Amino acid sequence: MTFDQSGTPSAPSETRPDGADLRVGVIGLGFAGSTHLDAFTALPGARVVALAGQEEARLHELGESRGVERLVADWQDVVAMPDLDVISIGVPNALHHPIAMAALQSGKHVFCEKPLATTGDLAAEMVRAARDADRVLEVAYNHRRRADVAFLKDYLDTDPLGSIYHTRASWLRRAGIPGLGSWFTNKSAAGGGPMIDLGSHVLDIALYLLGEPVVETVSAVAYGELGPAGRGGAARGAISARTDAPFDVEDFSSALLRFTDGRSLQLQASWASYSKVHEDIEVELLGSVGGARLHVDDYATQGTLELYSDVLGAPTVSRPQVTVPGGHHQSVIEGFIAAIRSGENSGGTGAAGGTARFSGHYGEYALHRSRVVDAIYASAQAGREVLVPSDEIEGGAR
Ligand SMILES: NC(=O)c1ccc[n+]([C@@H]2O[C@H](COP(=O)([O-])OP(=O)(O)OC[C@H]3O[C@@H](n4cnc5c(N)ncnc54)[C@H](O)[C@@H]3O)[C@@H](O)[C@H]2O)c1
């Protein structure tokens, strides 16, 4: 261990004085880890005291510039620190499960990058562990925190579209494979390609806007035409070292999802495709008396919304002017801290004492997204429609 653990460790989470800052350990130094570090550092009520990652120079540069006391290479050393309240996970997907399980079982709250895990079964174990330990497990579906998504959600609450029978959601890239040859493009390290990476974000936005319908069946295809041939790499990507692992994930996938209530969703994701898109996020809702479209072209922060209706019988388009500031991770983390505080103040006694203080915050909704992505890969492999397994998770969405 290389961390400097000077001074007396403060009290573990159960005895931390009311209102004292949550003590956070962040794991990962790439886009995700550094974004978590900055978000926790900027927010009141939390303090990053430990940071972990394998790139030594970056570890010191990031940690020292943010005043982090303890800098270590391996995640195990952070999770073993008894005086932390929160573990924040920004590492390759296959490490989410072991880190979260160890952290939850040692009584820490967990903020985890998406996807929750590489498979639905592993995600279900994590949700069960959070419930058993009665600790918050929150997942970084940050794009749903966009101001234009929030606007659309408020708009839909006024019921302007009639019955929304079909939705199209996609995140498509022309040449954006994140780190050809890194963990991202290997199935055992990542769980999949763009569908688990980008598709899970737009799936999350669509399910959120639609009020959490339950996906019952999936019929999908998946192709790997560019990546395995070395085409379609992103200019920027993972900071993790390249490996010799094969490119054995898809670079394009498309799926038709049917909800239990008869509605449907067409979901597409690509890291690379010969098409007119550059970096294109879209969610389009088709209703019986109106429609709405979110279209984010290359991370645009304005002009992303269109609403469709008839005015005096004439097809009409309106374009609400909504500006989208950044900081979406910070918004999810703010909610994560608020969930911890409200559970702590609820007067409950924790799962062992019979009261689930953080019910609804055990990662339940992220589990359903993991089940859907699993089913998409299973359907693509089987070449037919498959059922999405259902999880009976007490106190939250499936
Ligand atoms: N929500 C978003 O917008 C968003 C964006 C990018 C990535 N992500 C997610 O974040 C996660 C990480 O992605 P990234 O792009 O930051 O990856 P990255 O490869 O750039 O960084 C991964 C980090 O994990 C660290 N790491 C690996 N093994 C470790 C170990 N044993 N102990 C400690 N640290 C270890 C590496 O040293 C590195 O710093 C992935 O799950 C990805 O899906 C989410």
The ligand as an SDF file (V2000), in Angstrom:
LIG
                    3D

 44 48  0  0  0  0  0  0  0  0999 V2000
  -21.7440    7.6910  -17.7530 N   0  0  0  0  0  0  0  0  0  0  0  0
  -20.9210    8.1000  -18.7050 C   0  0  0  0  0  0  0  0  0  0  0  0
  -21.1600    9.1030  -19.3720 O   0  0  0  0  0  0  0  0  0  0  0  0
  -19.6480    7.3260  -18.9520 C   0  0  0  0  0  0  0  0  0  0  0  0
  -18.6730    7.8210  -19.8250 C   0  0  0  0  0  0  0  0  0  0  0  0
  -17.5050    7.0700  -19.9950 C   0  0  0  0  0  0  0  0  0  0  0  0
  -17.3550    5.8570  -19.3290 C   0  0  0  0  0  0  0  0  0  0  0  0
  -18.3330    5.3970  -18.5190 N   0  0  0  0  0  0  0  0  0  0  0  0
  -18.1940    4.1410  -17.7790 C   0  0  0  0  0  0  0  0  0  0  0  0
  -17.1470    4.3270  -16.8190 O   0  0  0  0  0  0  0  0  0  0  0  0
  -16.3760    3.1610  -16.6800 C   0  0  0  0  0  0  0  0  0  0  0  0
  -14.9040    3.4830  -16.9790 C   0  0  0  0  0  0  0  0  0  0  0  0
  -14.7940    4.0350  -18.2730 O   0  0  0  0  0  0  0  0  0  0  0  0
  -13.5550    4.9890  -18.6570 P   0  0  0  0  0  0  0  0  0  0  0  0
  -13.8330    5.4870  -20.0120 O   0  0  0  0  0  0  0  0  0  0  0  0
  -13.3090    5.9540  -17.5670 O   0  0  0  0  0  0  0  0  0  0  0  0
  -12.3960    3.8760  -18.7100 O   0  0  0  0  0  0  0  0  0  0  0  0
  -10.8130    4.0680  -18.7350 P   0  0  0  0  0  0  0  0  0  0  0  0
  -10.2600    2.8310  -19.3330 O   0  0  0  0  0  0  0  0  0  0  0  0
  -10.4580    5.3690  -19.3760 O   0  0  0  0  0  0  0  0  0  0  0  0
  -10.4020    4.1560  -17.1950 O   0  0  0  0  0  0  0  0  0  0  0  0
  -10.4940    3.0190  -16.3730 C   0  0  0  0  0  0  0  0  0  0  0  0
   -9.7740    3.2650  -15.0760 C   0  0  0  0  0  0  0  0  0  0  0  0
   -9.9270    2.1060  -14.2420 O   0  0  0  0  0  0  0  0  0  0  0  0
   -8.7030    1.8680  -13.5740 C   0  0  0  0  0  0  0  0  0  0  0  0
   -8.5450    0.4930  -13.1320 N   0  0  0  0  0  0  0  0  0  0  0  0
   -8.5070   -0.6330  -13.8670 C   0  0  0  0  0  0  0  0  0  0  0  0
   -8.2500   -1.7040  -13.0860 N   0  0  0  0  0  0  0  0  0  0  0  0
   -8.1230   -1.2290  -11.8140 C   0  0  0  0  0  0  0  0  0  0  0  0
   -7.8370   -1.8260  -10.5540 C   0  0  0  0  0  0  0  0  0  0  0  0
   -7.6140   -3.1610  -10.4360 N   0  0  0  0  0  0  0  0  0  0  0  0
   -7.7680   -1.0440   -9.4570 N   0  0  0  0  0  0  0  0  0  0  0  0
   -7.9510    0.3030   -9.5570 C   0  0  0  0  0  0  0  0  0  0  0  0
   -8.2120    0.9220  -10.7250 N   0  0  0  0  0  0  0  0  0  0  0  0
   -8.3050    0.1700  -11.8460 C   0  0  0  0  0  0  0  0  0  0  0  0
   -7.6660    2.2070  -14.6480 C   0  0  0  0  0  0  0  0  0  0  0  0
   -6.4010    2.3800  -14.0250 O   0  0  0  0  0  0  0  0  0  0  0  0
   -8.2490    3.4810  -15.2320 C   0  0  0  0  0  0  0  0  0  0  0  0
   -7.8240    4.5920  -14.5020 O   0  0  0  0  0  0  0  0  0  0  0  0
  -17.0060    2.1340  -17.6000 C   0  0  0  0  0  0  0  0  0  0  0  0
  -17.9130    1.3670  -16.8640 O   0  0  0  0  0  0  0  0  0  0  0  0
  -17.7490    2.9600  -18.6250 C   0  0  0  0  0  0  0  0  0  0  0  0
  -18.8770    2.2890  -19.1470 O   0  0  0  0  0  0  0  0  0  0  0  0
  -19.4650    6.1100  -18.3220 C   0  0  0  0  0  0  0  0  0  0  0  0
  1  2  1  0
  2  3  2  0
  2  4  1  0
  4  5  1  0
  4 44  2  0
  5  6  2  0
  6  7  1  0
  7  8  2  0
  8  9  1  0
  8 44  1  0
  9 10  1  0
  9 42  1  0
 10 11  1  0
 11 12  1  0
 11 40  1  0
 12 13  1  0
 13 14  1  0
 14 15  2  0
 14 16  1  0
 14 17  1  0
 17 18  1  0
 18 19  2  0
 18 20  1  0
 18 21  1  0
 21 22  1  0
 22 23  1  0
 23 24  1  0
 23 38  1  0
 24 25  1  0
 25 26  1  0
 25 36  1  0
 26 27  1  0
 26 35  1  0
 27 28  2  0
 28 29  1  0
 29 30  1  0
 29 35  2  0
 30 31  1  0
 30 32  2  0
 32 33  1  0
 33 34  2  0
 34 35  1  0
 36 37  1  0
 36 38  1  0
 38 39  1  0
 40 41  1  0
 40 42  1  0
 42 43  1  0
M  CHG  2   8   1  16  -1
M  END
$$$$
